[in-house]
Amino acid sequence: MDLKKKKYKIIEALLAVEEPSIINELEKILKMNSEESSEEDVLMEEAKTDIKAGRVYSINDGKEMISQWNSEVSEDEKSFIQAGLKDIAEGKIYTNEEVLRKINQKYGL
């Protein structure tokens, strides 16, 4: 497929997108590729988003959160989490789209 066709396919797919977070991510990507915006600008915007969403903590807050987590989570839960992280590291994961596609194929939905 030539570049022009790929662009049209992307435009068609973009028109169907309803999720604002996807549009925001695409804007970030486009800003990174433009000459008027530097990578630092994009990173700063991401940092501002993280601050507004409450995803940024001090090191001490992070240590306290880990300490709380260790005391609140059972050993069974920790082992399940570790098994999941191992599966991720080994590439034994499926996206939501892959799972839905396999279900649709198997059951003819």
N, C-alpha and C positions, 0 to 999 in steps of 0.2 A: 504494500500500500504506500503510495507516495505521500509526501509531507502534507500536501494540500488536502488530501482526503482524510488524513489523520486529524488535521485541524477541524475539518467539518464535523467529523465524528465526535470530537471533544466538545465542540460547540453544541451539538445536538444533545449530548449527555448532560452538559451544564444547564441547559434550558429545563431539563427535567428535575434538577436538584431542588429539593425543598428545605434541606437542612442548612440553617444559617452558619453553623460551625464549619461546614465544608466550604461554603463561599468565603468565609473569613480566612481559612487556610490557603485557599487558592489566591486570595488577595496578597497574602504574605509571600507566597512563592513568586507571584508576578512582581511584587515590589523588590524582591531580592534580585530579580533579573533585570530590573530597570536601572539605567545609569543615574537617575536622580535620587535613588535611595541606596544607602549602604547597608551592609549586613548588620552593622551595629544598630541602625535604626529599627530594623526588623526585630532584633533581639530585645531592644528596649521596649518595643510594643508588646512582645510576648511577656516580658517581665512585668509590665504594667497590668496585663491581663491576669497573670498569676497572683499579683498582689491584691487586685480587686476580688478575685475568687477565693482568697484566703489560703492559697497553696504555698505561700512563702513563710518560712519560720526561721527563727534564730537557731543557732547551733544548740544552745541550751534547751530551747523548746523541743527541738528534734530529739535530743537525748532523753528528755522527760517523756515524750510520746513513745519512744521505743521501750523505755522502762515500764510504762503503763501497759503497753501492748504485751510485753513479756509476762506480766502478772495477770492479765485479763484473759489471755488466750490459752486454751487447754493444750496439752501435749498432742492430743489427737489432731486438733485443728492445725497446730504448727506442722505436724508431719504431712497433712494434706497440702498445706501451702508449699512446703518444701518439695513435695512430689510434683506439684503443678509447676513450680519454678524450674525443676529439673526437666520436665516435659518441654517447657518453653525453650530452654537452653539447647535441647536436643532436636528442636524443630518439630516436635510431635504436637502440633497445634493446627486448628482449622479456623478460618474466619467464619463469621456468621453467614456470609454469602455462600461459602463452600458447603456448610451444613445444610442450609436451605436448599441449595441446588441438588445435593445428594438425596434429601428427603423427597423433593419434587420428582426426581428421576425414579426413585424406588417405588413411590406410591402413586405416580402419575398425576400429581397435583398441578 
